[in-house]
Amino acid sequence: MINEIDVLRSIQYMIDAGLSVHDTITELAGSMKYGRMAARLEVVDNLTTNLGYKFADAFESVGLFKRYIPILRVGQETGNLPKVMREVIATADKIDAINKKIKTAAIYPIALVFLSILLGFGISFLLQKVLVTLPQDEIKGTIGYSIATFIVNYRWIIFPVYMSAIASAIYLIIKNLSVIPVLKGFFNAVILGQSFKMISLAIRSGLSVRESFELASNMINERRWKRAFILISEEIQDKGFYNCIDDLSGFVSPTDMLIIKSTTKGGNIESGIDFVGEKKVENSYTMLESITPFIQIGAFLFVVIQIVAVMSPLYLMIFQFASKVG
């Protein structure tokens, strides 16, 4: 699947090289041949060439670059579209880089957990073979035999329910990262860093501070942060940004607050917000590196405990059989 930002990057390169929007879109659509993205670009070309749509409006109509459309539209209206496109791409690359690191750090332990459940399910078939192989008179009635029989008889219920429970637990953890003690610092740094980078970009591109916070709120899925940014954008409309800076005290440190206040007073709001955003992004990298080993160790311990638990009836039956024979 072709990444939207890579498409925007290609458009920016071609426009910078002097190609018209029509030639740029035609070239890109042709190079992609028959994919879904190519079809969208062909529609964009028709809208801009034959129906008089402007650049941002045409892409909005086909559902491309949704989160960046307000910024691109301002760049289009001010005649700074190529510059705005470069800044959008640079900001998107930073956000994408941290998101990729998060996915990489999360995929391994999650995959390990579910793989161990499947392994446990496979071991249940080994337990079944052992149950019919060992002499029934020697093992029947033992603890190991009872546990093994239960696992074998109900494995088609036990393991699906167990897997569903683990999946639900992971989902709840992901949905509540902002309040989980160990992870909330990292999660909040990621959200705030990405949001502030986007707000800074929007202000530099020509959007008002209120519109920039509103844009950031539309990009956030987590309800607590969405409400916070919506509230700030509404208060900015009534009181002005400088009088609302203290509302950020629950999100940023006193040092960061000082930077935002001083740059706002100096008429350079975006530089302070960008600095704090960049700092938060860097902090999130550091936090991710520090918590990843613990997450992986936790996943490994989960696997070990689970395998031991599933294998324990086998060990018990063999031990009990050996002790009776001996």
C-alpha positions in Angstrom: 0.0 0.0 0.0 1.3 3.4 -1.0 1.8 5.9 1.8 0.0 9.2 1.4 3.0 11.2 2.6 5.2 9.5 0.0 2.7 10.6 -2.6 2.7 14.2 -1.3 6.5 14.0 -1.3 6.6 13.0 -4.9 4.2 15.8 -5.8 6.3 18.3 -4.0 9.5 17.1 -5.8 7.9 17.4 -9.2 6.3 20.8 -8.5 9.7 22.1 -7.2 11.2 20.8 -10.4 8.9 23.1 -12.4 6.2 20.6 -13.5 2.6 21.7 -13.5 0.0 20.1 -11.2 -1.6 18.4 -14.2 1.7 16.9 -15.5 2.7 15.9 -11.9 -0.6 14.1 -11.2 -0.6 12.5 -14.7 2.9 11.2 -14.2 2.3 9.8 -10.7 -1.0 8.1 -11.8 0.7 6.6 -14.8 3.6 5.2 -12.7 1.1 3.6 -10.3 -0.8 2.0 -13.1 -4.1 0.5 -11.9 -4.0 0.8 -8.1 -6.5 2.6 -5.9 -4.2 5.5 -5.4 -3.8 5.9 -9.2 -7.6 6.1 -9.6 -7.8 8.8 -6.9 -5.1 10.8 -8.6 -6.9 10.5 -11.9 -10.0 12.0 -10.3 -7.9 14.8 -8.8 -6.4 15.5 -12.3 -10.0 15.7 -13.7 -11.2 18.0 -10.9 -8.2 20.4 -11.2 -8.0 20.4 -15.0 -11.6 20.2 -16.2 -13.7 21.4 -13.3 -11.5 24.2 -11.9 -10.9 22.7 -8.4 -8.0 24.1 -6.5 -5.2 21.7 -5.3 -6.4 21.2 -1.7 -10.1 21.1 -2.6 -9.4 18.4 -5.2 -7.5 16.2 -2.8 -10.1 16.7 -0.1 -12.8 15.5 -2.5 -11.0 12.1 -2.9 -10.2 11.7 0.7 -6.4 12.2 0.5 -4.2 14.1 3.0 -7.3 14.6 5.3 -5.5 15.8 8.4 -3.3 18.2 6.4 -6.0 19.7 4.1 -6.5 22.9 6.2 -2.8 23.5 6.2 -2.4 22.8 2.5 -5.4 25.1 1.8 -3.7 28.0 3.6 -0.5 27.4 1.7 -2.5 27.3 -1.5 -4.3 30.6 -0.7 -1.1 32.4 0.3 1.0 31.2 -2.6 3.3 29.2 -0.3 2.1 25.7 -1.3 5.5 24.2 -2.1 7.0 25.5 1.2 4.0 24.3 3.2 4.2 20.9 1.5 7.8 20.5 2.5 7.0 21.5 6.1 4.0 19.1 6.2 6.3 16.2 5.0 9.0 17.0 7.5 6.5 17.0 10.4 4.7 13.9 9.1 8.1 12.1 8.9 8.9 12.8 12.5 5.4 11.7 13.7 5.7 8.6 11.5 9.1 7.7 12.9 7.9 7.6 16.5 4.8 5.7 15.5 6.9 3.1 13.7 9.0 2.7 16.8 6.0 2.2 19.0 4.5 -0.4 16.6 7.9 -2.3 16.5 8.2 -2.2 20.3 4.6 -3.5 20.7 4.3 -6.1 18.0 7.0 -8.4 19.3 5.6 -8.9 22.9 2.0 -9.1 21.6 2.9 -11.6 19.0 4.9 -13.6 21.5 1.9 -13.7 23.9 -0.5 -15.0 21.2 2.1 -17.4 19.9 2.5 -18.9 23.3 -1.3 -19.4 23.6 -1.3 -21.3 20.3 1.7 -23.3 21.5 -0.3 -24.2 24.7 -3.1 -25.3 22.5 -0.7 -27.6 20.6 0.6 -29.0 23.8 -2.9 -30.1 24.7 -2.7 -32.6 21.9 0.5 -34.0 23.4 -1.3 -34.3 26.7 -4.0 -36.3 24.9 -1.5 -38.7 23.6 0.1 -39.1 27.0 -3.3 -39.8 28.6 -3.9 -42.7 26.2 -0.3 -44.0 26.3 0.3 -44.3 30.0 -1.4 -47.1 31.8 -4.8 -45.8 33.1 -4.5 -47.8 36.4 -1.3 -46.1 37.3 -2.3 -42.5 36.5 -6.1 -42.3 36.9 -7.3 -40.3 39.9 -4.0 -38.4 40.2 -3.9 -34.6 40.1 -2.0 -34.6 36.9 -4.5 -36.8 35.2 -7.4 -34.7 36.4 -5.9 -31.5 35.1 -4.8 -33.0 31.8 -8.2 -34.5 31.2 -9.9 -31.2 31.9 -7.5 -29.4 29.5 -8.0 -32.0 26.7 -11.8 -32.2 27.1 -12.4 -28.4 27.1 -9.5 -27.1 25.1 -11.8 -25.8 22.3 -13.4 -23.6 25.0 -10.4 -22.8 27.2 -8.0 -21.5 24.6 -10.4 -19.4 22.5 -11.8 -17.8 25.7 -8.3 -17.3 27.0 -7.2 -15.7 23.8 -10.2 -13.5 23.7 -9.6 -12.4 27.3 -6.0 -11.5 26.5 -7.0 -9.6 23.4 -9.6 -7.7 25.5 -7.0 -6.9 28.2 -4.5 -5.6 25.5 -7.3 -3.5 24.0 -8.2 -2.0 27.4 -4.5 -1.2 28.0 -4.2 0.5 24.7 -7.4 2.5 25.2 -6.3 3.6 28.7 -2.6 4.3 28.1 -3.0 7.9 29.3 -3.9 6.8 32.9 -1.8 3.6 33.3 1.0 4.5 35.8 3.9 2.9 34.0 2.9 3.9 30.5 1.1 7.2 30.8 4.3 9.3 30.9 5.4 7.9 27.5 1.9 8.0 26.0 1.3 11.6 27.0 4.7 12.6 25.7 3.9 11.1 22.3 0.5 12.7 22.1 1.7 16.1 23.2 4.8 16.0 21.1 2.9 15.1 17.9 0.1 17.6 18.6 2.5 20.5 19.3 4.5 19.8 16.2 1.3 19.9 14.2 0.1 23.1 15.9 3.4 24.8 15.2 3.2 23.7 11.6 -0.4 25.0 11.3 0.5 28.4 12.8 3.6 28.7 10.5 1.4 27.9 7.5 -1.0 30.7 8.4 -3.8 29.2 10.5 -4.8 31.0 13.7 -3.7 29.6 17.0 -7.4 28.7 17.7 -7.7 26.9 14.4 -4.4 25.2 15.0 -5.5 23.7 18.3 -8.8 22.7 16.8 -6.9 21.0 14.0 -4.8 19.1 16.5 -7.9 18.0 18.4 -9.3 16.5 15.2 -6.2 14.4 14.9 -6.4 12.9 18.4 -8.4 9.7 19.0 -7.8 9.6 22.8 -10.9 11.2 24.4 -9.1 12.9 27.3 -6.6 14.7 25.1 -9.3 15.5 22.5 -11.5 17.2 25.1 -8.5 19.2 26.5 -7.5 20.6 23.1 -11.1 21.4 22.1 -11.5 23.2 25.4 -8.3 25.2 24.9 -9.4 26.1 21.3 -12.7 27.4 22.6 -11.1 29.4 25.4 -8.6 30.9 23.0 -11.5 32.3 20.9 -12.8 34.1 24.0 -9.6 35.1 25.9 -6.7 34.9 23.4 -3.9 32.4 23.5 -1.6 34.2 26.0 -4.4 34.2 28.7 -4.9 30.5 28.1 -1.3 29.3 28.4 -1.8 28.4 32.0 -4.3 25.8 30.9 -1.4 23.8 29.5 0.2 23.6 33.0 -1.2 20.1 33.5 0.5 18.9 30.3 3.9 20.6 30.2 6.6 21.4 32.7 7.1 24.9 34.2 10.2 25.3 32.0 8.2 24.5 28.9 5.5 26.9 30.1 8.1 29.7 30.4 9.3 29.1 26.9 5.8 29.1 25.4 4.9 32.3 27.4 8.1 34.1 26.4 7.9 33.3 22.7 4.2 34.2 22.7 4.9 37.5 24.3 7.7 38.0 21.7 5.2 37.4 18.9 6.8 34.1 17.9 4.2 31.6 19.2 5.1 28.7 16.8 8.7 28.6 17.8 8.0 27.9 21.5 5.3 25.3 20.7 7.6 23.7 18.2 10.5 23.6 20.7 8.3 22.0 23.3 6.9 19.5 20.8 10.3 18.5 19.6 11.4 18.1 23.2 8.4 15.8 23.9 9.1 13.7 20.9 12.7 13.3 21.9 11.6 12.4 25.5 9.2 9.8 24.1 12.1 8.1 22.2 14.1 7.9 25.5 11.1 6.6 27.4 10.3 4.0 24.8 13.9 2.7 24.9 13.7 2.5 28.7 10.4 0.7 28.9 10.8 -1.7 25.9 13.1 -4.2 27.7 10.6 -4.4 30.6 7.7 -5.1 28.3 9.7 -7.8 26.5 10.7 -9.4 29.8 7.1 -9.3 30.9 6.0 -11.0 27.7 8.8 -13.6 28.0 7.8 -14.4 31.7 4.1 -14.7 30.5 5.2 -17.3 28.0 7.3 -19.2 30.4 4.6 -19.3 33.1 1.9 -20.3 30.6 4.0 -23.1 29.1 4.9 -24.4 32.6 1.3 -24.3 33.6 0.1 -26.3 30.5 3.0 -28.7 30.8 2.7 -29.3 34.5 0.0 -32.0 34.2 2.4 -33.9 31.9 5.2 -33.6 34.4 2.9 -34.7 37.3 1.6 -37.7 35.4 5.1 -38.9 34.5 6.4 -38.3 38.0 3.4 -40.1 39.6 3.6 -43.0 37.1 7.3 -43.3 37.8 6.9 -43.2 41.5 4.2 -46.0 41.4 6.2 -48.2 39.1 9.3 -47.7 41.2 
